[in-house]
Amino acid sequence: MAKIIDGKKIAEDIKVAIHKEIFQNSYQPNLAVILIGDDPASQLYVSLKKEAAKKVGIEFHEYLLAEKTSQEEILKVIDFLNKDKDVDAILVQLPLPKHLDTDLIIQALDPNKDVDGFHPQNIKNLLENKSDFIPGLPLGIVKLLDSTEEDLKNKKAIIVAKSEIFYQPLQKLLNQKEIKTKIVKPADPDLKNKTKEADILITAIGQAFAIHPEMVKKDAIVIDVGTNQVGAYTVGDVDYSAVFEKVSYITPVPGGVGPMTVAMLLYNTLQLYKKNRA
């Protein structure tokens, strides 16, 4: 039977350590979050981040902008935050309304305040070994894998994802742990056979129950990054109950990657504060 990788518990332990470091050193990190529009899921995520930040001692600043806010106005807000010496970290909550250019807005962030680590310069520096600042989502996934305490050296990982800014840093981190890693796009016609080869299967597809038992290797470790709404329920990319008996470890949705993403946001905010101000 699979062992559940409890992201909530691991995230809580990380937040306790962050809280301890902040208060023992009298640090005063500040995180600014820009939320554009009234998407319920985005509003929920920002509220969870706000609550978590306050608990660990990080000052949280919300910039709530209307759905129809122009790109020019958003860039002005980012410029203001880039220049504000009291702001250590900036996050633009994604996804953005369709009239906005996500790439342009992310590129407008000061790379030294880009807490998600998605700025092209930050990705480039990481991939070229010029920086040790790691985007929170890949870092959280590695910590979830580490929590299994399994020997992962020479294991085969398959990342099913479309986004380069997600899978490139993650692939680098896994390769550093001597895990053989391949990227498979969700639209790959041979997806089923490729996922079956994975000792470690990481999915970021954005499609409910896209991964079925026949697509998963016996005793694989499964990390489900997907967050999908099915009626009133939040579910992952993996058919959790159907694959549960087949795999060795699995992250639940919710309660797996999600809490770790919030914890890593706080962790990276503290790292930026120490890098730039402490």
N, C-alpha and C positions, 0 to 999 in steps of 0.2 A: 504493500500500500504506500502511496505517495506521502511524503512529508511536506506539509505546507510551509512555505517560506513566509514567515510572518513579517511583512514589511512594516506594519504598525509598531511592533515591538522593537525592531531594529532602529526604526526612525526615532522612537522615543528615547532610546539609549543615546543616539547621536545628539538629540536636542538637549538632553541633560548635560552632556559634555560641553556643548556650546554655551549653555546658560552658566555653567561653572566657570568657564574660561572668561566670559564677558565680565562677570561680577568679581572674580578674583583679581582681575587686572584693571577694573574700572573703565573698560572700553565703552565707547558710545557709537556703535555702528548705526548707520541710517540707510534704509532701503526705500526707494521710490518706485511705485508701481503705476503704470499707465493702463487704464482700462477704457476702451473705446466701444461704445454701444451698450446694449442691454441684453446680451446673450446670457441666458440663465446659468449655463454651465460655467462660463467665464466668471460671472459674478460669484458663483459658489467657490470656485478655485481661489479667487482673490480674497474672499472672506476667510477661507481656511488659512491662507498665507498670512493674513493680517493677525489672526488669532495666534498662530504659531510664533510669529515674530515677537509679538508682545510678551508671550510667555518666556522667551529666552532672553529678553532684554534688548531687542533690536527695535529702533524707532521706525515706524512704518508710515509712509506718506502716500496717500492715494490721490491720483489725478484722474477723475472720472469725466470722460468726454462723451458728448452726444454722438449717436450713430452716424450722423451726417457731417461731423467735423471734417474740415478739409485737411488734406495732406499738409498744406502749408502751415496751418495752425498746429498740427501735431509736431511738425518739425521744430516749430518755435518752442513748444513745451520741452522737447528733448534738448534743444540748445540751452535753454534755461537750466535744466537739470545737469547737463554736462558741465556748466560753469559754476554750479553751486558747490562750494567747497565742503559744505556740510553733508552732501549726499555722496555716499560711498558706492552705492550699487543701484542700477536702474534695470527694471524689467518692463517690457512691453507685453501685456497679456495677449496671447494668440489663441485662436485665429482672429484676424482683423476683418472689419467689414470689406466687402468685395471691391469697393471703389478705391481702396488704398493699396499701395505698392509695398508689400511686406518686406521685400529685400531692401528697398530704399530706406525704409524706416529703421530697420535693424542696422544698416550701414551708417545711419546718422548718429548712433550711439557712440559715446567715447569708449573705445575698446577697454580702457582701464576701469570703466564702470559697468561694463556689460556682464551682468551677473549670470545670465544664462550661458555665456560663452559662445554665442551663436554668431558674433561679428566675424566677417570673413577673415580679418586680420588675426583674430584669436584662434580660429580654426587652423589657419595656415601656420601660425607659430607653434601650435600644439603638434601638428603633423610633422613639422620640420625640427622638432625637439628644441625649439627656442623658448618654450614656455611650459611650466608645470601646472598652469591653471586649466582645470578640466571641466567641461560642461557638466552641469548637475545631473542630468538624466543618465548619461553613460556611466558617470561615477557611481550613482546610486545602484545601477544594475550590477556593476562589478562588486559592490559591497553585498548585494543580495546573493550573488554567486559565492563570495567568500564565506558567507554565513553557513553554507552547507558543510564547510570544512572538508569537502571532498578534494582529492588530488586531481586537479583539472589539467595538468600538464599533458600535452599531446592529444587532448580531447579535440573533437571536431565540433565547432560551433557554426550554426547557420543563422544569419540575421535576415529576417524577411521584412523589408522596409523599402520605402520610396525615397526618403529624405536623406540626402548626403550629409547634411549638418548633424543628423542623428547617427548614421551608421559609420561615418568615417572616424570620428573620435572613438567610438565604441570598438570598432575593429582594431584600432591601434592599441587600446588598452588590453584587449584580449590577446593580441599577438605578443604584447609585452609579457603576458603570463604564460607564454608558449602554448596558447590554445590556437589550433589551426582554424582560421575563420574565413568564411565565405559569405558574400552578399547575394541574396536572391530577391528579385523584384516580385511583388505580389501577383503581377500579371503573367509571370513566367508559365508557359504552358506545361512545363515539367515540374511545377511546384511540388506536387504530391510526392514524387520520387526523391526530390532533393531534400525535403524536410525530413524524410524517413532516415536519412543518413546522419542526422545531427545527434551528437551526444548532449549538446546544449542547443536548445531551440529558443530563439528570441524573436518575438513577433511584434511588429508595429504596423499593422495593416489598416486598422480602422474599419473593420468589418466584423460584425458579431458572428461568433461561432464559425469562422472561416477555417479553423484548424480542427480536423476530425481525428478520431483515434487511429485510423489507417494511415494518417500522415505523420505519425509520431513514432519514433523508435522506442522499443521497450527499455525502460529504466533511464530514459532521457531526463535531463533537467530542463524545465520549461519556464521561461520568463515571459509573461504576457504583458506587453506595454499598452495594448489596446484598451480604449475606453469608449464603449458604445452604449447608446440608449435603446433598450427594447421595452417599449411601454414605460412603466414606472421604474424599471430596473436598469442598473448599470452592469454591463457584462463586458467580458474581454473578447479578444480575437479567437481564443481557444475555447472549444466546447469542454469546459472545466469538468463537469460531472462525468462526461463520457470518457475522458482521457485519464481521469484521476487514478484509477487502479493500474494503469499501464506504466506510468512514469515514476521516477524516484523522488523528484522534488518538483514543486509547482508553486507559482505565485497566484494568489486569488485576485479577482477583480470584483469589487474594490478590496483594498487592504494589502496590496502587494507593492507594485511600483509607485502608485500614487503617493502614499505617505513618504516614501523615500525621496520623491522629487521635491516635496516641500522641505524636508530636512536638509537636502543638498543645497536648496536655495539659501537657507539660513547659513549653512556651512560656508558657501561661497561668498555670501555677504560679509561674513567675518573675515575670510581670507583677503577680500579686497580692502576692507578697513585696515587690516594689519599691514598690507602691502603699501598702501597709499598714505596712511596717517599715523599708525601706531609707532 
